[in-house]
Amino acid sequence: MRASSLFTSESVSEGHPDKVSDQISDAILDAFIEKDVKLGIADDSLVNTRLGCETLCTTNKIVIAGEGRGQLFRMIHGVSVVDRELISEIARGVVKDIGYDQNGFSYHGADIEVLLHGQSPDIAMGVDAKKKKSGEEEGAGDQGMMFGFACNESEVYEKGSYMPAPIYFAHKILKVLSEKRRNGQLFDLQPDAKSQVTVKYVDGKPVGCTKVVVSTQHNERSRNGKKYSPGLIKEMISTAVESALPKGWMPQKPSDFLVNPTGNFVVGGPDGDCGLTGRKIIVDTYGGYAPHGGGAFSGKDPTKVDRSAAYAARYLAKNVVAAGFADRCTIQVAYAIGVADPMSLLVDTHGTGKVDEKKLEKVLPEIFRLTPTNIRRSLRLNRPIYRRTAAYGHFGRAPDKDGGFSWEKTDLADALRRAM
């Protein structure tokens, strides 16, 4: 990116149809893993959950499909069958928590179809732990390449985020609106919403927003019967949007702050547009500011490197920047299905590096092995921590006390400094 330029990123709320699907898939994954935890087998690579869960949401219909194995499956006449009633209740709980109780999409009115089936033995054979001289190692769940990225441009606004400013503030706008919808301050808003933020860079530093776009679903009429227009919705949310941005960043021209630019937004959510798991991967990562390998995250257990290796690459990139070795860092890893060690590792500090990138490429896998087993165990990914990742991005979040967002820690920085 040029030193002086504009860059735009978008985000979507937890009520966006695709994010409804992501959250259902990840809530189901959490239920599988939680059962493992209760049985004390969450860290046993030979028996723990395997899941690839996809969800489709449309007008009063939810379809859940995919393959897996785990404690929510049982064998009936030699066939692996999932607990469909429990899966349906999990999905309804997610929809209720998001806030959907509309004629076209309701937590109690939606018809739910569960089509999860047992994992292919051919895939299982390549992924399950095998005895090796170095111990038990799982093979990668699929081939592919994964990227991790970190930069320090947003540190002045929130210490520890290490995220590009455009996606960071696109997420923040929608989080503020969601909080105010849920606590009743903006009670006429509905769950579906999108944001888009254009940030101006001068000498490589973000200095303000030139454009802000917000589309938010709302009730047709206020409680006193007044019909809502885009102008009234803009007036309703403008203070909340401005509060999500640094002082002086809010565009001053009315034409540079657009709200529901196509008109009213009453019909929304899965009733207005079909939702699918894994269709918002750029929102999930870096808003287009850095590469994405192509694989989606939600609904995939941590043996699947689409998810776990992307988390590990973010972890390493963030620690490179936190250690002071670069202002920006991109890391790429690539895998072959059934093979534990990555096929390749690339470190790119985009001309901001203070150490040799080739040395980083040598040192990083020495202090943090990039095999699926080590990633899963070191970041403690076999825990029910995934539904919370499925809205407002998987990165730039504060690590949780229960171990959620463990890949956001910078606890490797000191070891990295010593190794370098």
Disulfide bonds with the S-S distance in Angstrom:
none
